[in-house]
Amino acid sequence: MVTGGRVAVVGGSIAGCAAALAAHRGGAGEITVYERTGGHLADRGVGVAMHDARYAELAAAGFVDADMPWVQLTNRQWYVRDDSAPSPLGRRLAGTPFPFRSYNWGPLWRELRARVPASVDFRAGTAAKQLRLITRGVELDGEVYDFAVGADGYRSLVRTVACPATVPVYAGYLAWRGAYPESDLPDAHLWPTDSCAYVVFDGGHIVIYRIPDAAGGHRVNWVFYTAPPAGYTLPADEQRALTPALAAHLDSLTRDRLPPFFTALIEATPPGERFVQPLYDFTAPHYATDRLALVGDAATVARPHTGAGAVKALQDAAALRTALSASPTFAAALAAYTETRAPAGRTLVDLGRSLGRAMVQATPAWDAMTEGELTAWWRTADGSGAFGGSELGRRA
Ligand SMILES: Cc1cc2nc3c(=O)[nH]c(=O)nc-3n(C[C@H](O)[C@H](O)[C@H](O)COP(=O)(O)OP(=O)(O)OC[C@H]3O[C@@H](n4cnc5c(N)ncnc54)[C@H](O)[C@@H]3O)c2cc1C
């Protein structure tokens, strides 16, 4: 283990808070976090899913714990619209185990932030602007560090220095998302709390599950994946508000493709609680150089069908901590870190593309599928078995 030294972490979201914890536990002397957003990041979140087995590993590694509020999910029910079905939920195609905890991004971030030691200089409202490699380490906006961690999301500044050729690639479709208090959901009793619903249709699907609110109750959380309407152009910045054309497209799909319970569920979402996210993916060929490390979305963005975005960010931090604790120099630690984590990023991006093809871009004839056929089809789409994230410590 190297003790002492100065470490900069760019980004103070999920990966950034976890990386600061990792650097602290890995022996770093002075840690500075640069977070562009001032005040609380916590107010904008919707749902984050964490496989039970991945949770157990991350809890053992000390990056999550039982005080972070969650909702336990146990099963996934697949539904399709069928106007002759007696249930407002539509026709149930299959039921499969779904051992996941669901989190609300806001409270999860707040809990992680609270676990960042007071000795860490967390500079909220401070964007990192200029990073360059120097003989003694790196220089970030005039300050010198032994190494820097890029936890600065999919448009990472640190990645532009560590892996300049890696750029996000548009997946060709969007995720419309929303969340609101469960008390506003008509007939909520028809849908059990531990059940995650996948409602499938030609050209897409929605994923719906409950997440905790900040007061011991639940919110309904949904993600609607499908192609945008004709004429859609990608926004230049991180614009998440629905344009009138995107709102109208969501409305018509909701009415035309979903069983009545789920139409009502989406329609109950207040306009201010709906947003849209174009989907991108990429993975950096290496997760570190001798003075720079990438964690979370800065290193890899996989499509959200993988159910592992936050898990992967936390696993990256856990691996960084292990590498720092086990290595004689920072450079050796970063070499060990990239060797463990870069393959995990590739596995997840491949999985996201495979699931995206199967569930959005080339959907099967769902309505004709038996329960056995659907289960077999899912097994093929999840080829590597990495849905929910690979085991912590596994190389791919
Ligand atoms: C406010 C917010 C809400 C989110 N809500 C959800 C959600 O509800 N569900 C979900 O699945 N995922 C959500 N995400 C994304 C999710 O956090 C990530 O996909 C995943 O957890 C990996 O996180 P990350 O920390 O690597 O990246 P991100 O969460 O994207 O964090 C990157 C951070 O870096 C900061 N940053 C970027 N550039 C700079 C710079 N130059 N200097 C300083 N700081 C910089 C950004 O402000 C941001 O806080 C959200 C992200 C944010 C920022």
The ligand as a MOL file (V3000), in Angstrom:
LIG
                    3D

  0  0  0     0  0            999 V3000
M  V30 BEGIN CTAB
M  V30 COUNTS 53 58 0 0 0
M  V30 BEGIN ATOM
M  V30 1 C -27.9960 14.3510 -10.8820 0
M  V30 2 C -27.9110 12.9500 -11.4370 0
M  V30 3 C -29.0300 12.1090 -11.3320 0
M  V30 4 C -28.9650 10.8100 -11.8350 0
M  V30 5 N -30.0600 10.0210 -11.6720 0
M  V30 6 C -30.0030 8.7290 -12.0860 0
M  V30 7 C -31.1090 7.8730 -11.8700 0
M  V30 8 O -32.0990 8.2820 -11.3200 0
M  V30 9 N -31.0270 6.5840 -12.2930 0
M  V30 10 C -29.9010 6.0930 -12.8930 0
M  V30 11 O -29.8550 4.9110 -13.2350 0
M  V30 12 N -28.8360 6.8820 -13.1020 0
M  V30 13 C -28.8600 8.1800 -12.7280 0
M  V30 14 N -27.7760 8.9910 -12.9370 0
M  V30 15 C -26.6140 8.4200 -13.6220 0
M  V30 16 C -25.8490 7.4920 -12.7080 0
M  V30 17 O -25.3750 8.1820 -11.5890 0
M  V30 18 C -24.7250 6.8880 -13.4650 0
M  V30 19 O -25.1320 6.2520 -14.6410 0
M  V30 20 C -23.9790 5.8010 -12.6860 0
M  V30 21 O -24.3900 5.6880 -11.3690 0
M  V30 22 C -22.5170 6.1380 -12.7150 0
M  V30 23 O -22.3360 7.3710 -12.0990 0
M  V30 24 P -21.0810 8.2900 -12.3360 0
M  V30 25 O -20.7970 8.8970 -11.0080 0
M  V30 26 O -20.0100 7.5540 -13.0270 0
M  V30 27 O -21.5620 9.3600 -13.3980 0
M  V30 28 P -22.5630 10.5770 -13.2190 0
M  V30 29 O -23.6420 10.2350 -12.2840 0
M  V30 30 O -22.8950 11.0450 -14.5790 0
M  V30 31 O -21.6780 11.6800 -12.4920 0
M  V30 32 C -20.7000 12.4680 -13.0900 0
M  V30 33 C -20.4870 13.6720 -12.2090 0
M  V30 34 O -19.3660 14.3870 -12.6550 0
M  V30 35 C -19.6450 15.7720 -12.6030 0
M  V30 36 N -18.7360 16.4230 -13.5740 0
M  V30 37 C -18.6880 16.2130 -14.9100 0
M  V30 38 N -17.6980 16.9440 -15.4650 0
M  V30 39 C -17.1050 17.6120 -14.4440 0
M  V30 40 C -16.0110 18.5230 -14.3750 0
M  V30 41 N -15.3150 18.8970 -15.4680 0
M  V30 42 N -15.6680 18.9970 -13.1520 0
M  V30 43 C -16.3560 18.6420 -12.0430 0
M  V30 44 N -17.4050 17.7900 -12.0540 0
M  V30 45 C -17.7660 17.2850 -13.2360 0
M  V30 46 C -21.1080 15.8830 -12.9550 0
M  V30 47 O -21.6770 17.0660 -12.4690 0
M  V30 48 C -21.6670 14.6450 -12.2320 0
M  V30 49 O -22.0610 14.9090 -10.9280 0
M  V30 50 C -27.7930 10.3210 -12.4760 0
M  V30 51 C -26.6740 11.1710 -12.5890 0
M  V30 52 C -26.7210 12.4670 -12.0700 0
M  V30 53 C -25.5000 13.3490 -12.1650 0
M  V30 END ATOM
M  V30 BEGIN BOND
M  V30 1 1 1 2
M  V30 2 1 2 3
M  V30 3 2 2 52
M  V30 4 2 3 4
M  V30 5 1 4 5
M  V30 6 1 4 50
M  V30 7 2 5 6
M  V30 8 1 6 7
M  V30 9 1 6 13
M  V30 10 2 7 8
M  V30 11 1 7 9
M  V30 12 1 9 10
M  V30 13 2 10 11
M  V30 14 1 10 12
M  V30 15 2 12 13
M  V30 16 1 13 14
M  V30 17 1 14 15
M  V30 18 1 14 50
M  V30 19 1 15 16
M  V30 20 1 16 17
M  V30 21 1 16 18
M  V30 22 1 18 19
M  V30 23 1 18 20
M  V30 24 1 20 21
M  V30 25 1 20 22
M  V30 26 1 22 23
M  V30 27 1 23 24
M  V30 28 2 24 25
M  V30 29 1 24 26
M  V30 30 1 24 27
M  V30 31 1 27 28
M  V30 32 2 28 29
M  V30 33 1 28 30
M  V30 34 1 28 31
M  V30 35 1 31 32
M  V30 36 1 32 33
M  V30 37 1 33 34
M  V30 38 1 33 48
M  V30 39 1 34 35
M  V30 40 1 35 36
M  V30 41 1 35 46
M  V30 42 1 36 37
M  V30 43 1 36 45
M  V30 44 2 37 38
M  V30 45 1 38 39
M  V30 46 1 39 40
M  V30 47 2 39 45
M  V30 48 1 40 41
M  V30 49 2 40 42
M  V30 50 1 42 43
M  V30 51 2 43 44
M  V30 52 1 44 45
M  V30 53 1 46 47
M  V30 54 1 46 48
M  V30 55 1 48 49
M  V30 56 2 50 51
M  V30 57 1 51 52
M  V30 58 1 52 53
M  V30 END BOND
M  V30 END CTAB
M  END
